[in-house]
């Protein structure tokens, strides 16, 4: 069993510079971050502040200009692309604003895909996928294709797909950005519940300060630097959330 005190993701002095003609853009400047199992961390910031860039670096989808990222003690810059791909498949889960589900496949088949890529048998992969769909409340929709599901249901399928490999950390990039307010709150709450239940760390990039305030840690990305901030949940939002369950 993994030690809850062992960091899942650590980045040190992480920087990213983009060169566009004669223009040099310092998107990230010496960013440090440590996230442990079960942590739910929100990162807020203005559009274009580098939130998605940071998430891509943490997930090994892009390479930093300088600095390093470790996933459960493995430095990503010391791995070739094949081994980075294995880390992504075995250690990380990804949820995006747009679900990126495969339209010709059922919910079960979409969720099972990472396990099939890993080499698991079809039967075992489907069984595990159905367990995750039950966990996100979609047992009765497992045979439906994405086009037959609502926006919230498609995001739940995407969340189940991110969790099916039992990752150490889920990286969520604006996971509620394409949802209505009520569905966004449900999705956000589900992320927190599953993180607590499964011991999975969650790093959420969002522009929604109200939802971000409900996470355990709040960070803000401003002018390329990452700093802890205090966010408060509006009283009205809390009353609405409480009445919604009545």
Secondary structure per residue as TSV (DSSP state, phi and psi in degrees):
chain	resnum	aa	ss	phi	psi
A	1	X	-	360.0	137.9
A	2	X	-	-70.6	141.0
A	3	X	-	-71.8	123.6
A	4	X	T	-65.0	-19.9
A	5	X	T	-89.7	-6.9
A	6	X	S	-80.5	126.5
A	7	X	E	-60.3	140.6
A	8	X	E	-86.8	-48.5
A	9	X	E	-129.1	132.4
A	10	X	E	-133.2	130.8
A	11	X	E	-126.8	143.0
A	12	X	E	-130.2	129.5
A	13	X	E	49.3	41.5
A	14	X	E	-77.2	125.0
A	15	X	E	-131.9	148.2
A	16	X	E	-140.3	124.7
A	17	X	E	-122.0	131.3
A	18	X	E	-110.6	135.7
A	19	X	E	-110.6	119.7
A	20	X	E	-121.4	94.1
A	21	X	T	65.0	-120.5
A	22	X	T	-90.4	-1.4
A	23	X	E	-95.5	130.4
A	24	X	E	-111.8	119.9
A	25	X	E	-111.8	114.2
A	26	X	E	-89.6	93.1
A	27	X	E	-75.7	-44.0
A	28	X	E	-124.7	138.5
A	29	X	E	-129.2	104.8
A	30	X	E	48.9	55.0
A	31	X	E	-81.7	130.9
A	32	X	E	-117.9	137.9
A	33	X	E	-157.7	136.8
A	34	X	E	-130.6	129.0
A	35	X	E	-129.7	131.6
A	36	X	E	-104.9	166.8
A	37	X	T	-58.4	137.8
A	38	X	T	83.8	-11.5
A	39	X	-	-67.1	140.7
A	40	X	E	-120.5	110.9
A	41	X	E	-118.2	130.5
A	42	X	E	-106.8	142.1
A	43	X	E	-122.9	117.9
A	44	X	E	-111.7	164.1
A	45	X	-	166.2	160.8
A	46	X	-	-65.3	159.4
A	47	X	T	-58.8	131.7
A	48	X	T	84.9	7.0
A	49	X	S	-78.9	-11.7
A	50	X	S	107.5	11.3
A	51	X	H	-60.9	-49.0
A	52	X	H	-67.2	-36.3
A	53	X	H	-59.8	-44.8
A	54	X	H	-60.7	-44.3
A	55	X	H	-62.6	-39.4
A	56	X	H	-64.2	-37.3
A	57	X	H	-69.1	-41.9
A	58	X	H	-64.0	-31.7
A	59	X	T	-90.8	3.6
A	60	X	T	70.8	19.6
A	61	X	S	-87.1	-13.1
A	62	X	S	-146.6	163.1
A	63	X	-	-109.9	137.5
A	64	X	-	-72.5	157.9
A	65	X	S	-70.7	-37.5
A	66	X	E	-155.1	166.4
A	67	X	E	91.7	-176.7
A	68	X	E	-144.8	154.0
A	69	X	E	-124.8	131.9
A	70	X	E	-116.3	134.7
A	71	X	E	-116.9	110.7
A	72	X	T	47.9	48.3
A	73	X	T	85.5	-6.4
A	74	X	E	-97.1	121.6
A	75	X	E	-76.8	122.1
A	76	X	G	-65.8	-30.5
A	77	X	G	-72.4	-12.2
A	78	X	G	-94.0	-0.3
A	79	X	S	-107.4	146.3
A	80	X	-	-78.7	174.4
A	81	X	H	-62.4	-35.5
A	82	X	H	-62.6	-45.6
A	83	X	H	-73.1	-31.4
A	84	X	H	-64.1	-37.5
A	85	X	H	-62.4	-37.8
A	86	X	H	-66.0	-39.8
A	87	X	H	-62.0	-44.5
A	88	X	H	-61.3	-41.4
A	89	X	H	-71.3	-34.4
A	90	X	H	-99.7	-26.4
A	91	X	H	-112.9	-21.5
A	92	X	E	-126.1	149.6
A	93	X	E	-125.3	148.4
A	94	X	E	-126.4	134.6
A	95	X	E	-130.3	130.9
A	96	X	E	-118.1	170.8
A	97	X	S	-59.8	-41.0
A	98	X	S	-102.4	131.0
A	99	X	-	-64.1	-27.5
A	100	X	-	56.5	36.6
A	101	X	-	-80.7	155.3
A	102	X	-	-88.1	116.2
A	103	X	T	-62.8	-26.1
A	104	X	T	-87.1	-3.1
A	105	X	S	-112.1	153.3
A	106	X	B	-72.8	172.0
A	107	X	H	-59.1	-45.4
A	108	X	H	-58.8	-45.2
A	109	X	H	-65.9	-38.5
A	110	X	H	-63.8	-43.8
A	111	X	H	-69.3	-35.9
A	112	X	H	-72.7	-16.9
A	113	X	H	-52.5	-47.8
A	114	X	H	-60.7	-31.8
A	115	X	H	-73.6	-36.7
A	116	X	H	-66.3	-38.3
A	117	X	H	-63.0	-34.5
A	118	X	H	-70.2	-20.6
A	119	X	T	108.2	6.9
A	120	X	-	-70.4	150.7
A	121	X	-	-65.2	154.0
A	122	X	H	-60.0	-43.1
A	123	X	H	-63.2	-47.3
A	124	X	H	-65.5	-39.4
A	125	X	H	-64.6	-43.1
A	126	X	H	-65.1	-38.8
A	127	X	H	-63.8	-43.5
A	128	X	H	-66.6	-39.3
A	129	X	H	-62.2	-42.6
A	130	X	H	-65.4	-33.9
A	131	X	H	-62.5	-42.7
A	132	X	H	-69.1	-38.0
A	133	X	H	-63.6	-36.2
A	134	X	H	-64.7	-38.0
A	135	X	H	-64.0	-32.7
A	136	X	T	-97.7	12.2
A	137	X	T	79.1	29.4
A	138	X	-	-123.7	29.0
A	139	X	G	-57.2	-35.4
A	140	X	G	-84.2	2.6
A	141	X	G	-121.7	10.9
A	142	X	T	-65.7	-25.2
A	143	X	T	-91.4	-4.1
A	144	X	-	-80.6	146.4
A	145	X	B	-86.6	161.6
A	146	X	G	-52.9	-36.8
A	147	X	G	-66.2	-15.4
A	148	X	G	-98.6	3.9
A	149	X	S	-111.4	153.8
A	150	X	-	-74.2	170.0
A	151	X	H	-59.4	-43.6
A	152	X	H	-64.9	-39.2
A	153	X	H	-66.1	-39.3
A	154	X	H	-63.2	-39.7
A	155	X	H	-67.6	-33.4
A	156	X	H	-66.8	-37.8
A	157	X	H	-63.2	-42.8
A	158	X	H	-62.4	-37.4
A	159	X	H	-67.5	-42.5
A	160	X	H	-60.4	-40.9
A	161	X	H	-62.7	-38.8
A	162	X	H	-67.7	-28.8
A	163	X	H	-96.7	-11.3
A	164	X	T	-64.4	-26.9
A	165	X	T	-87.4	6.2
A	166	X	-	54.9	55.8
A	167	X	-	-70.6	159.4
A	168	X	S	-76.1	-27.3
A	169	X	E	-147.8	139.5
A	170	X	E	-106.9	129.3
A	171	X	E	-105.2	115.3
A	172	X	E	-116.1	116.7
A	173	X	E	-103.6	102.2
A	174	X	S	48.8	53.4
A	175	X	T	-66.3	-18.3
A	176	X	T	-110.3	6.1
A	177	X	T	-66.2	-20.2
A	178	X	T	-107.9	16.0
A	179	X	S	-116.4	156.9
A	180	X	-	-70.7	167.0
A	181	X	H	-58.1	-47.5
A	182	X	H	-63.2	-46.3
A	183	X	H	-66.9	-36.5
A	184	X	H	-61.5	-42.7
A	185	X	H	-63.8	-40.7
A	186	X	H	-62.2	-44.3
A	187	X	H	-63.9	-43.1
A	188	X	H	-64.0	-43.8
A	189	X	H	-62.9	-37.1
A	190	X	H	-64.8	-40.8
A	191	X	H	-57.4	-45.0
A	192	X	H	-66.7	-42.1
A	193	X	H	-62.9	-45.3
A	194	X	H	-67.9	-35.6
A	195	X	H	-61.2	-42.9
A	196	X	H	-67.7	-43.3
A	197	X	H	-70.9	-39.7
A	198	X	H	-97.7	-9.6
A	199	X	T	72.7	19.0
A	200	X	-	-85.3	135.2
A	201	X	E	-75.9	146.1
A	202	X	E	-132.1	128.0
A	203	X	E	-116.1	117.7
A	204	X	E	-114.4	122.5
A	205	X	E	-94.3	125.3
A	206	X	-	-152.3	154.2
A	207	X	S	-98.2	-4.6
A	208	X	-	-88.3	101.1
A	209	X	H	-66.2	-32.6
A	210	X	H	-64.4	-44.8
A	211	X	H	-72.4	-39.6
A	212	X	H	-60.1	-32.1
A	213	X	T	-64.4	-17.8
A	214	X	T	-87.2	-3.7
A	215	X	S	-84.8	167.8
A	216	X	S	-72.4	-32.7
A	217	X	E	-132.0	142.1
A	218	X	E	-121.9	125.4
A	219	X	E	-125.9	149.9
A	220	X	E	-126.3	137.2
A	221	X	E	-104.1	114.6
A	222	X	E	-136.8	126.5
A	223	X	T	51.0	37.8
A	224	X	T	87.2	-4.6
A	225	X	E	-113.2	148.1
A	226	X	E	-108.5	124.7
A	227	X	E	-136.6	148.5
A	228	X	E	-69.7	139.9
A	229	X	-	-135.7	162.3
A	230	X	-	-102.0	127.4
A	231	X	-	-122.9	141.9
A	232	X	-	-115.4	137.4
A	233	X	-	-78.6	123.9
A	234	X	-	-58.6	140.4
A	235	X	H	-59.8	-38.5
A	236	X	H	-61.3	-42.0
A	237	X	H	-63.0	-39.4
A	238	X	H	-66.3	-39.7
A	239	X	H	-64.2	-41.3
A	240	X	H	-64.5	-42.7
A	241	X	H	-61.9	-42.0
A	242	X	H	-67.3	-38.7
A	243	X	H	-73.3	-24.3
A	244	X	H	-65.2	-28.4
A	245	X	T	-88.0	-0.3
A	246	X	-	-79.0	360.0
